[in-house]
Amino acid sequence: MNFEELLAEAEAEPVEGWDFSWFDGRATEERPSWGYARLLTDRMAKAAAALDLQTGGGEVLAGISAPPPLLVAAETWPPNAAIASANLSHLGGKVVLVTEGGGLPFADGTFDLVTSRHPTALPWPEIARVLAPGGTFLAQCVGHGSNRELSEAMMGPLPPAHESATREASAGATEAGLTVVDAREQWTRVEFFDIGALAYFLRKVFWTVPDFTIARYRTQLATLDQRIRAEDRFVAHSRRYLIEARKP
């Protein structure tokens, strides 16, 4: 397809949910070595009551094999919450719509496990509050500087990335009264094989270029289209970090 056709396709694709199967054959992202989905499945199988924060469309949580007796997913965006309700129905999961930056509508100590994959922020005081004594928090997060090559191709030079992606999260957990038991980070390779995949990614993962629209960044997209056609791909690197903490 030519440039115009690829952009039209990227513009037409819905952005709700976190199902990335549309990118199959058009973009790839290396997975971190710790295997979050495997860790999530293991922790969920051992839990009695679990909460998944910022669940998106529940796509990752839906992959667990043995849900706890009480499984709740929290989401801030209504379209995603509706998708999550459908995706988690086979697990008996309940989806609760919450307010971004607001408190969690659960009693103190309700859950022995709280999880999150790629949250926009970690509300540490609320996480600590809803965790039961001895409970665990597990999250895989997106670190500052992710896909910097792509952000700079759109917006120009950016300030340097923070040296440690885990330091701030560990400090937040500790300040909330939790004990950090695991904190590690990794840079992973991301490849886009056509400009349509790249443009759709920027629409879907909107914080990469916060004011992105295809119309606004058409000139930069045209430049990258030529680069991808010449080099067969555009390569960026994503920063991922894992943090696990327990409540004494």
C-alpha atoms as an extended CHARMM CRD file, in Angstrom:
* protein
*
       248  EXT
         1         1  MET       CA              0.0000000000        0.0000000000        0.0000000000  PROA      1               0.0000000000
         2         2  ASN       CA              1.1000000000        3.5520000000       -0.5710000000  PROA      2               0.0000000000
         3         3  PHE       CA              1.5660000000        6.2460000000        2.0860000000  PROA      3               0.0000000000
         4         4  GLU       CA             -1.9940000000        7.5850000000        1.8560000000  PROA      4               0.0000000000
         5         5  GLU       CA             -3.5790000000        4.1330000000        2.0760000000  PROA      5               0.0000000000
         6         6  LEU       CA             -1.5070000000        3.1550000000        5.0900000000  PROA      6               0.0000000000
         7         7  LEU       CA             -2.4030000000        6.3340000000        6.9640000000  PROA      7               0.0000000000
         8         8  ALA       CA             -6.0860000000        5.9290000000        6.1340000000  PROA      8               0.0000000000
         9         9  GLU       CA             -5.9810000000        2.3870000000        7.5240000000  PROA      9               0.0000000000
        10        10  ALA       CA             -4.2410000000        3.5670000000       10.7100000000  PROA      10              0.0000000000
        11        11  GLU       CA             -6.7960000000        6.3490000000       11.1770000000  PROA      11              0.0000000000
        12        12  ALA       CA             -9.7690000000        4.0090000000       10.7900000000  PROA      12              0.0000000000
        13        13  GLU       CA             -8.6730000000        1.3490000000       13.2970000000  PROA      13              0.0000000000
        14        14  PRO       CA            -10.3330000000        1.6170000000       16.7610000000  PROA      14              0.0000000000
        15        15  VAL       CA             -7.9990000000        2.2860000000       19.7110000000  PROA      15              0.0000000000
        16        16  GLU       CA            -10.1160000000        0.8110000000       22.5400000000  PROA      16              0.0000000000
        17        17  GLY       CA             -8.6430000000       -2.0600000000       24.5420000000  PROA      17              0.0000000000
        18        18  TRP       CA             -5.1020000000       -3.4190000000       24.6300000000  PROA      18              0.0000000000
        19        19  ASP       CA             -5.3150000000       -6.1600000000       22.0410000000  PROA      19              0.0000000000
        20        20  PHE       CA             -2.2490000000       -5.6890000000       19.8450000000  PROA      20              0.0000000000
        21        21  SER       CA             -2.9590000000       -8.5250000000       17.4060000000  PROA      21              0.0000000000
        22        22  TRP       CA             -3.5360000000       -5.9370000000       14.6420000000  PROA      22              0.0000000000
        23        23  PHE       CA              0.2490000000       -5.4170000000       14.6050000000  PROA      23              0.0000000000
        24        24  ASP       CA              1.0020000000       -9.0610000000       13.7160000000  PROA      24              0.0000000000
        25        25  GLY       CA              3.4630000000       -9.0490000000       10.8200000000  PROA      25              0.0000000000
        26        26  ARG       CA              3.6420000000       -5.2400000000       10.8870000000  PROA      26              0.0000000000
        27        27  ALA       CA              5.4440000000       -4.5080000000       14.1580000000  PROA      27              0.0000000000
        28        28  THR       CA              7.2170000000       -6.4710000000       16.8870000000  PROA      28              0.0000000000
        29        29  GLU       CA              8.2050000000       -5.7910000000       20.4800000000  PROA      29              0.0000000000
        30        30  GLU       CA             10.6940000000       -7.8980000000       22.3870000000  PROA      30              0.0000000000
        31        31  ARG       CA              9.3330000000       -9.1870000000       25.7060000000  PROA      31              0.0000000000
        32        32  PRO       CA             11.2090000000       -8.5940000000       28.9860000000  PROA      32              0.0000000000
        33        33  SER       CA             13.1060000000      -11.6210000000       30.2600000000  PROA      33              0.0000000000
        34        34  TRP       CA             11.1250000000      -12.0010000000       33.5120000000  PROA      34              0.0000000000
        35        35  GLY       CA              7.8870000000      -13.0030000000       31.7430000000  PROA      35              0.0000000000
        36        36  TYR       CA              5.1530000000      -10.9360000000       33.3650000000  PROA      36              0.0000000000
        37        37  ALA       CA              2.2820000000      -13.1050000000       32.1000000000  PROA      37              0.0000000000
        38        38  ARG       CA              3.8590000000      -16.1670000000       33.7170000000  PROA      38              0.0000000000
        39        39  LEU       CA              4.4410000000      -14.3290000000       37.0020000000  PROA      39              0.0000000000
        40        40  LEU       CA              0.8750000000      -13.0280000000       36.9500000000  PROA      40              0.0000000000
        41        41  THR       CA             -0.5500000000      -16.5090000000       36.3950000000  PROA      41              0.0000000000
        42        42  ASP       CA              1.5410000000      -17.8950000000       39.2480000000  PROA      42              0.0000000000
        43        43  ARG       CA              0.5440000000      -15.1730000000       41.7360000000  PROA      43              0.0000000000
        44        44  MET       CA             -3.1420000000      -15.3140000000       40.7770000000  PROA      44              0.0000000000
        45        45  ALA       CA             -3.2780000000      -19.1000000000       41.2880000000  PROA      45              0.0000000000
        46        46  LYS       CA             -2.1120000000      -18.6160000000       44.8920000000  PROA      46              0.0000000000
        47        47  ALA       CA             -4.3450000000      -15.6470000000       45.7740000000  PROA      47              0.0000000000
        48        48  ALA       CA             -7.6610000000      -15.5840000000       47.6030000000  PROA      48              0.0000000000
        49        49  ALA       CA             -8.6880000000      -12.0770000000       46.5480000000  PROA      49              0.0000000000
        50        50  ALA       CA             -6.9960000000      -10.1230000000       43.7550000000  PROA      50              0.0000000000
        51        51  LEU       CA             -7.2970000000       -6.6790000000       42.1820000000  PROA      51              0.0000000000
        52        52  ASP       CA             -5.8810000000       -5.7440000000       38.7660000000  PROA      52              0.0000000000
        53        53  LEU       CA             -5.3980000000       -1.9890000000       38.3860000000  PROA      53              0.0000000000
        54        54  GLN       CA             -5.7190000000       -0.1250000000       35.0730000000  PROA      54              0.0000000000
        55        55  THR       CA             -6.6420000000       -3.4100000000       33.4220000000  PROA      55              0.0000000000
        56        56  GLY       CA             -7.3250000000       -1.8640000000       29.9990000000  PROA      56              0.0000000000
        57        57  GLY       CA             -9.4920000000       -4.3500000000       28.1550000000  PROA      57              0.0000000000
        58        58  GLY       CA             -8.4480000000       -7.1110000000       30.5280000000  PROA      58              0.0000000000
        59        59  GLU       CA             -6.5360000000       -8.8650000000       27.7580000000  PROA      59              0.0000000000
        60        60  VAL       CA             -3.5050000000       -9.8360000000       29.8760000000  PROA      60              0.0000000000
        61        61  LEU       CA             -5.5070000000      -10.7560000000       32.9650000000  PROA      61              0.0000000000
        62        62  ALA       CA             -7.8130000000      -12.9170000000       30.8340000000  PROA      62              0.0000000000
        63        63  GLY       CA             -4.8650000000      -15.2040000000       30.0860000000  PROA      63              0.0000000000
        64        64  ILE       CA             -4.4910000000      -16.5470000000       33.6310000000  PROA      64              0.0000000000
        65        65  SER       CA             -5.3850000000      -20.2010000000       34.0660000000  PROA      65              0.0000000000
        66        66  ALA       CA             -6.6090000000      -20.3120000000       37.6780000000  PROA      66              0.0000000000
        67        67  PRO       CA             -8.4150000000      -17.2090000000       38.9770000000  PROA      67              0.0000000000
        68        68  PRO       CA             -8.7410000000      -16.5460000000       42.7160000000  PROA      68              0.0000000000
        69        69  PRO       CA            -12.1740000000      -16.8400000000       44.3660000000  PROA      69              0.0000000000
        70        70  LEU       CA            -12.4780000000      -13.0430000000       44.2610000000  PROA      70              0.0000000000
        71        71  LEU       CA            -11.1630000000      -11.3410000000       41.1200000000  PROA      71              0.0000000000
        72        72  VAL       CA            -11.7150000000       -7.6170000000       40.5210000000  PROA      72              0.0000000000
        73        73  ALA       CA            -10.3480000000       -5.4280000000       37.7250000000  PROA      73              0.0000000000
        74        74  ALA       CA            -10.3430000000       -1.6240000000       37.9130000000  PROA      74              0.0000000000
        75        75  GLU       CA            -10.3480000000        0.6030000000       34.8220000000  PROA      75              0.0000000000
        76        76  THR       CA            -10.6950000000        4.3520000000       34.2870000000  PROA      76              0.0000000000
        77        77  TRP       CA            -11.9400000000        4.5020000000       30.6760000000  PROA      77              0.0000000000
        78        78  PRO       CA            -15.5280000000        3.2880000000       30.0660000000  PROA      78              0.0000000000
        79        79  PRO       CA            -14.8990000000        1.8080000000       26.5870000000  PROA      79              0.0000000000
        80        80  ASN       CA            -12.0540000000       -0.3040000000       28.0110000000  PROA      80              0.0000000000
        81        81  ALA       CA            -14.1600000000       -1.3230000000       31.0220000000  PROA      81              0.0000000000
        82        82  ALA       CA            -16.8420000000       -2.7050000000       28.7020000000  PROA      82              0.0000000000
        83        83  ILE       CA            -14.2620000000       -4.7490000000       26.7810000000  PROA      83              0.0000000000
        84        84  ALA       CA            -12.7290000000       -5.9970000000       30.0430000000  PROA      84              0.0000000000
        85        85  SER       CA            -16.1230000000       -7.1560000000       31.3080000000  PROA      85              0.0000000000
        86        86  ALA       CA            -16.4990000000       -9.3620000000       28.2520000000  PROA      86              0.0000000000
        87        87  ASN       CA            -12.9120000000      -10.6230000000       28.3440000000  PROA      87              0.0000000000
        88        88  LEU       CA            -13.0160000000      -11.5450000000       32.0390000000  PROA      88              0.0000000000
        89        89  SER       CA            -16.4700000000      -13.0890000000       32.1900000000  PROA      89              0.0000000000
        90        90  HSD       CA            -15.1060000000      -16.6420000000       31.8340000000  PROA      90              0.0000000000
        91        91  LEU       CA            -12.9940000000      -16.0700000000       34.9610000000  PROA      91              0.0000000000
        92        92  GLY       CA            -15.8600000000      -14.6870000000       37.0290000000  PROA      92              0.0000000000
        93        93  GLY       CA            -14.0300000000      -11.3570000000       37.1880000000  PROA      93              0.0000000000
        94        94  LYS       CA            -15.8530000000       -8.1760000000       38.1410000000  PROA      94              0.0000000000
        95        95  VAL       CA            -14.8750000000       -4.8870000000       36.4750000000  PROA      95              0.0000000000
        96        96  VAL       CA            -15.1570000000       -1.6520000000       38.4420000000  PROA      96              0.0000000000
        97        97  LEU       CA            -14.9730000000        1.7710000000       36.8050000000  PROA      97              0.0000000000
        98        98  VAL       CA            -12.8080000000        4.1460000000       38.8540000000  PROA      98              0.0000000000
        99        99  THR       CA            -11.6920000000        7.7560000000       38.5290000000  PROA      99              0.0000000000
       100       100  GLU       CA             -8.1930000000        8.5830000000       37.3220000000  PROA      100             0.0000000000
       101       101  GLY       CA             -6.2020000000        9.8160000000       40.3070000000  PROA      101             0.0000000000
       102       102  GLY       CA             -9.0540000000        9.1070000000       42.7180000000  PROA      102             0.0000000000
       103       103  GLY       CA             -9.3010000000        6.6350000000       45.5520000000  PROA      103             0.0000000000
       104       104  LEU       CA            -10.0950000000        2.9600000000       45.1190000000  PROA      104             0.0000000000
       105       105  PRO       CA            -13.6530000000        1.9930000000       46.1680000000  PROA      105             0.0000000000
       106       106  PHE       CA            -12.5690000000       -0.9280000000       48.3550000000  PROA      106             0.0000000000
       107       107  ALA       CA            -12.2380000000       -1.4200000000       52.0940000000  PROA      107             0.0000000000
       108       108  ASP       CA             -8.8530000000       -1.5240000000       53.7930000000  PROA      108             0.0000000000
       109       109  GLY       CA             -7.0880000000       -4.8790000000       53.4840000000  PROA      109             0.0000000000
       110       110  THR       CA             -9.5120000000       -6.3370000000       50.9340000000  PROA      110             0.0000000000
       111       111  PHE       CA             -6.9530000000       -8.0050000000       48.6540000000  PROA      111             0.0000000000
       112       112  ASP       CA             -3.9710000000      -10.2550000000       49.2470000000  PROA      112             0.0000000000
       113       113  LEU       CA             -2.7820000000       -9.5360000000       45.6860000000  PROA      113             0.0000000000
       114       114  VAL       CA             -2.8140000000       -6.3100000000       43.6430000000  PROA      114             0.0000000000
       115       115  THR       CA             -1.3750000000       -6.3100000000       40.1250000000  PROA      115             0.0000000000
       116       116  SER       CA             -1.0120000000       -3.9650000000       37.1640000000  PROA      116             0.0000000000
       117       117  ARG       CA              0.5470000000       -4.0880000000       33.7130000000  PROA      117             0.0000000000
       118       118  HSD       CA              1.6750000000       -0.8180000000       32.1770000000  PROA      118             0.0000000000
       119       119  PRO       CA             -0.1900000000        1.5590000000       34.5120000000  PROA      119             0.0000000000
       120       120  THR       CA              0.0180000000        5.2790000000       33.7640000000  PROA      120             0.0000000000
       121       121  ALA       CA              0.7390000000        5.9080000000       37.4660000000  PROA      121             0.0000000000
       122       122  LEU       CA              1.0880000000        3.8940000000       40.6620000000  PROA      122             0.0000000000
       123       123  PRO       CA             -1.1950000000        5.1330000000       43.4800000000  PROA      123             0.0000000000
       124       124  TRP       CA              1.0220000000        3.7820000000       46.2510000000  PROA      124             0.0000000000
       125       125  PRO       CA             -1.0150000000        4.9540000000       49.2950000000  PROA      125             0.0000000000
       126       126  GLU       CA             -4.1610000000        3.3340000000       47.8820000000  PROA      126             0.0000000000
       127       127  ILE       CA             -2.3030000000        0.1630000000       46.8810000000  PROA      127             0.0000000000
       128       128  ALA       CA             -0.9380000000       -0.1730000000       50.4110000000  PROA      128             0.0000000000
       129       129  ARG       CA             -4.3560000000        0.5580000000       51.9320000000  PROA      129             0.0000000000
       130       130  VAL       CA             -6.3040000000       -2.1110000000       50.0350000000  PROA      130             0.0000000000
       131       131  LEU       CA             -3.5950000000       -4.7540000000       50.4720000000  PROA      131             0.0000000000
       132       132  ALA       CA             -4.0780000000       -7.1570000000       53.3640000000  PROA      132             0.0000000000
       133       133  PRO       CA             -1.1490000000       -7.6590000000       55.7720000000  PROA      133             0.0000000000
       134       134  GLY       CA              1.2890000000      -10.0020000000       54.0630000000  PROA      134             0.0000000000
       135       135  GLY       CA             -0.2370000000       -9.1600000000       50.6720000000  PROA      135             0.0000000000
       136       136  THR       CA              1.7370000000       -8.6770000000       47.4550000000  PROA      136             0.0000000000
       137       137  PHE       CA              1.8150000000       -6.0050000000       44.7650000000  PROA      137             0.0000000000
       138       138  LEU       CA              3.2070000000       -6.9730000000       41.3470000000  PROA      138             0.0000000000
       139       139  ALA       CA              3.4930000000       -4.6850000000       38.3250000000  PROA      139             0.0000000000
       140       140  GLN       CA              5.2640000000       -4.3460000000       35.0190000000  PROA      140             0.0000000000
       141       141  CYS       CA              5.5960000000       -0.6880000000       34.1080000000  PROA      141             0.0000000000
       142       142  VAL       CA              6.7490000000        1.4700000000       31.2130000000  PROA      142             0.0000000000
       143       143  GLY       CA              9.8480000000        3.4280000000       32.1580000000  PROA      143             0.0000000000
       144       144  HSD       CA             10.7110000000        7.0090000000       31.2640000000  PROA      144             0.0000000000
       145       145  GLY       CA             12.3800000000        7.2460000000       27.8550000000  PROA      145             0.0000000000
       146       146  SER       CA             10.4950000000        4.3700000000       26.2240000000  PROA      146             0.0000000000
       147       147  ASN       CA             10.4300000000        4.5850000000       22.4270000000  PROA      147             0.0000000000
       148       148  ARG       CA             12.5390000000        7.7190000000       22.6490000000  PROA      148             0.0000000000
       149       149  GLU       CA             13.6940000000        7.2850000000       19.0540000000  PROA      149             0.0000000000
       150       150  LEU       CA             10.0890000000        7.4920000000       17.8950000000  PROA      150             0.0000000000
       151       151  SER       CA              9.1860000000       10.4060000000       20.1600000000  PROA      151             0.0000000000
       152       152  GLU       CA             12.1850000000       12.4040000000       18.9330000000  PROA      152             0.0000000000
       153       153  ALA       CA             11.4370000000       11.5810000000       15.2890000000  PROA      153             0.0000000000
       154       154  MET       CA              8.0950000000       13.2770000000       15.8270000000  PROA      154             0.0000000000
       155       155  MET       CA              8.8860000000       16.0830000000       18.2970000000  PROA      155             0.0000000000
       156       156  GLY       CA             12.6330000000       16.6950000000       18.1040000000  PROA      156             0.0000000000
       157       157  PRO       CA             15.2690000000       16.3080000000       20.8690000000  PROA      157             0.0000000000
       158       158  LEU       CA             13.9770000000       15.4820000000       24.3640000000  PROA      158             0.0000000000
       159       159  PRO       CA             15.5560000000       15.7360000000       27.8410000000  PROA      159             0.0000000000
       160       160  PRO       CA             17.6350000000       12.7160000000       28.9250000000  PROA      160             0.0000000000
       161       161  ALA       CA             15.7640000000        9.7540000000       30.3880000000  PROA      161             0.0000000000
       162       162  HSD       CA             15.9160000000        9.1660000000       34.1380000000  PROA      162             0.0000000000
       163       163  GLU       CA             18.9180000000        7.0210000000       35.0680000000  PROA      163             0.0000000000
       164       164  SER       CA             16.9070000000        4.4260000000       37.0100000000  PROA      164             0.0000000000
       165       165  ALA       CA             13.3580000000        3.4160000000       36.1490000000  PROA      165             0.0000000000
       166       166  THR       CA             13.0020000000        1.4330000000       39.3770000000  PROA      166             0.0000000000
       167       167  ARG       CA             14.3390000000        3.9660000000       41.8910000000  PROA      167             0.0000000000
       168       168  GLU       CA             11.2740000000        6.2220000000       41.9290000000  PROA      168             0.0000000000
       169       169  ALA       CA              8.8600000000        3.2930000000       42.1100000000  PROA      169             0.0000000000
       170       170  SER       CA             10.8220000000        1.6690000000       44.9140000000  PROA      170             0.0000000000
       171       171  ALA       CA             10.8230000000        4.9340000000       46.8500000000  PROA      171             0.0000000000
       172       172  GLY       CA              7.0550000000        5.2820000000       46.4200000000  PROA      172             0.0000000000
       173       173  ALA       CA              6.4510000000        1.7490000000       47.6390000000  PROA      173             0.0000000000
       174       174  THR       CA              8.7140000000        2.2020000000       50.6410000000  PROA      174             0.0000000000
       175       175  GLU       CA              7.1250000000        5.5230000000       51.5710000000  PROA      175             0.0000000000
       176       176  ALA       CA              3.6990000000        3.8220000000       51.5270000000  PROA      176             0.0000000000
       177       177  GLY       CA              4.9400000000        1.2350000000       53.9970000000  PROA      177             0.0000000000
       178       178  LEU       CA              5.6150000000       -1.6380000000       51.6050000000  PROA      178             0.0000000000
       179       179  THR       CA              8.7700000000       -3.7420000000       51.3980000000  PROA      179             0.0000000000
       180       180  VAL       CA             10.2670000000       -4.0340000000       47.9020000000  PROA      180             0.0000000000
       181       181  VAL       CA             11.2800000000       -7.6250000000       47.1700000000  PROA      181             0.0000000000
       182       182  ASP       CA             12.0970000000       -7.3390000000       43.4520000000  PROA      182             0.0000000000
       183       183  ALA       CA             12.9270000000       -4.3850000000       41.1910000000  PROA      183             0.0000000000
       184       184  ARG       CA             14.5620000000       -4.7470000000       37.7910000000  PROA      184             0.0000000000
       185       185  GLU       CA             14.4620000000       -3.0840000000       34.4060000000  PROA      185             0.0000000000
       186       186  GLN       CA             15.2610000000       -3.8840000000       30.7980000000  PROA      186             0.0000000000
       187       187  TRP       CA             15.4060000000       -2.1410000000       27.4310000000  PROA      187             0.0000000000
       188       188  THR       CA             13.6290000000       -4.1110000000       24.6990000000  PROA      188             0.0000000000
       189       189  ARG       CA             13.7020000000       -3.7410000000       20.9200000000  PROA      189             0.0000000000
       190       190  VAL       CA             10.6480000000       -2.4430000000       19.0430000000  PROA      190             0.0000000000
       191       191  GLU       CA             10.3660000000       -2.5950000000       15.2410000000  PROA      191             0.0000000000
       192       192  PHE       CA              7.7850000000       -1.0580000000       12.8800000000  PROA      192             0.0000000000
       193       193  PHE       CA              7.6310000000       -2.4120000000        9.3250000000  PROA      193             0.0000000000
       194       194  ASP       CA              5.2580000000        0.1120000000        7.7490000000  PROA      194             0.0000000000
       195       195  ILE       CA              4.1180000000        3.6650000000        8.4540000000  PROA      195             0.0000000000
       196       196  GLY       CA              0.5490000000        2.5250000000        9.0720000000  PROA      196             0.0000000000
       197       197  ALA       CA              1.6540000000        0.3900000000       12.0220000000  PROA      197             0.0000000000
       198       198  LEU       CA              3.7450000000        3.2450000000       13.3810000000  PROA      198             0.0000000000
       199       199  ALA       CA              0.9180000000        5.7790000000       13.0550000000  PROA      199             0.0000000000
       200       200  TYR       CA             -1.6060000000        3.4490000000       14.6700000000  PROA      200             0.0000000000
       201       201  PHE       CA              0.7990000000        2.7750000000       17.5490000000  PROA      201             0.0000000000
       202       202  LEU       CA              1.0580000000        6.5330000000       18.1660000000  PROA      202             0.0000000000
       203       203  ARG       CA             -2.7400000000        6.8040000000       18.2210000000  PROA      203             0.0000000000
       204       204  LYS       CA             -3.0920000000        3.8750000000       20.6150000000  PROA      204             0.0000000000
       205       205  VAL       CA             -0.0790000000        4.4650000000       22.8990000000  PROA      205             0.0000000000
       206       206  PHE       CA             -0.8230000000        8.1680000000       23.0210000000  PROA      206             0.0000000000
       207       207  TRP       CA              1.7380000000        9.1710000000       25.6600000000  PROA      207             0.0000000000
       208       208  THR       CA              4.5820000000        8.4890000000       23.1800000000  PROA      208             0.0000000000
       209       209  VAL       CA              3.6440000000       11.7600000000       21.4450000000  PROA      209             0.0000000000
       210       210  PRO       CA              0.9930000000       13.3850000000       23.6870000000  PROA      210             0.0000000000
       211       211  ASP       CA             -0.5240000000       15.6880000000       21.0590000000  PROA      211             0.0000000000
       212       212  PHE       CA             -0.3260000000       13.2030000000       18.1900000000  PROA      212             0.0000000000
       213       213  THR       CA             -2.8010000000       13.1670000000       15.3640000000  PROA      213             0.0000000000
       214       214  ILE       CA             -2.0650000000       11.9150000000       11.8770000000  PROA      214             0.0000000000
       215       215  ALA       CA             -2.9930000000       15.2920000000       10.4080000000  PROA      215             0.0000000000
       216       216  ARG       CA             -0.7760000000       17.2580000000       12.8290000000  PROA      216             0.0000000000
       217       217  TYR       CA              2.3020000000       15.0810000000       12.2570000000  PROA      217             0.0000000000
       218       218  ARG       CA              1.8190000000       14.3350000000        8.5690000000  PROA      218             0.0000000000
       219       219  THR       CA              5.1760000000       15.8240000000        7.5270000000  PROA      219             0.0000000000
       220       220  GLN       CA              7.1310000000       13.7370000000       10.0580000000  PROA      220             0.0000000000
       221       221  LEU       CA              5.1870000000       10.6250000000        9.0780000000  PROA      221             0.0000000000
       222       222  ALA       CA              6.0350000000       11.1740000000        5.4280000000  PROA      222             0.0000000000
       223       223  THR       CA              9.7330000000       11.3780000000        6.3180000000  PROA      223             0.0000000000
       224       224  LEU       CA              9.5410000000        8.1840000000        8.3490000000  PROA      224             0.0000000000
       225       225  ASP       CA              7.6300000000        6.4310000000        5.5790000000  PROA      225             0.0000000000
       226       226  GLN       CA             10.5430000000        7.0670000000        3.2290000000  PROA      226             0.0000000000
       227       227  ARG       CA             12.9880000000        5.8510000000        5.8790000000  PROA      227             0.0000000000
       228       228  ILE       CA             11.0580000000        2.6240000000        6.5050000000  PROA      228             0.0000000000
       229       229  ARG       CA             10.8290000000        1.9010000000        2.7840000000  PROA      229             0.0000000000
       230       230  ALA       CA             14.5900000000        2.4210000000        2.4580000000  PROA      230             0.0000000000
       231       231  GLU       CA             15.6420000000        0.5050000000        5.6140000000  PROA      231             0.0000000000
       232       232  ASP       CA             12.7630000000       -2.0440000000        5.8510000000  PROA      232             0.0000000000
       233       233  ARG       CA             11.8880000000       -0.9650000000        9.4190000000  PROA      233             0.0000000000
       234       234  PHE       CA             12.0160000000        1.7280000000       12.0690000000  PROA      234             0.0000000000
       235       235  VAL       CA             13.7010000000        0.6170000000       15.2980000000  PROA      235             0.0000000000
       236       236  ALA       CA             13.0450000000        2.0120000000       18.7710000000  PROA      236             0.0000000000
       237       237  HSD       CA             13.6370000000        0.7190000000       22.2840000000  PROA      237             0.0000000000
       238       238  SER       CA             11.1200000000        0.3390000000       25.0850000000  PROA      238             0.0000000000
       239       239  ARG       CA             12.0130000000        0.6040000000       28.7640000000  PROA      239             0.0000000000
       240       240  ARG       CA             10.2160000000       -1.8980000000       30.9830000000  PROA      240             0.0000000000
       241       241  TYR       CA             10.5680000000       -2.4360000000       34.7030000000  PROA      241             0.0000000000
       242       242  LEU       CA              9.2010000000       -4.9620000000       37.1390000000  PROA      242             0.0000000000
       243       243  ILE       CA              8.4370000000       -4.1580000000       40.7510000000  PROA      243             0.0000000000
       244       244  GLU       CA              7.1590000000       -6.5130000000       43.4390000000  PROA      244             0.0000000000
       245       245  ALA       CA              6.4520000000       -5.3580000000       47.0010000000  PROA      245             0.0000000000
       246       246  ARG       CA              4.8240000000       -6.8300000000       50.0840000000  PROA      246             0.0000000000
       247       247  LYS       CA              2.8420000000       -5.3530000000       52.9070000000  PROA      247             0.0000000000
       248       248  PRO       CA              4.3030000000       -6.3200000000       56.3060000000  PROA      248             0.0000000000
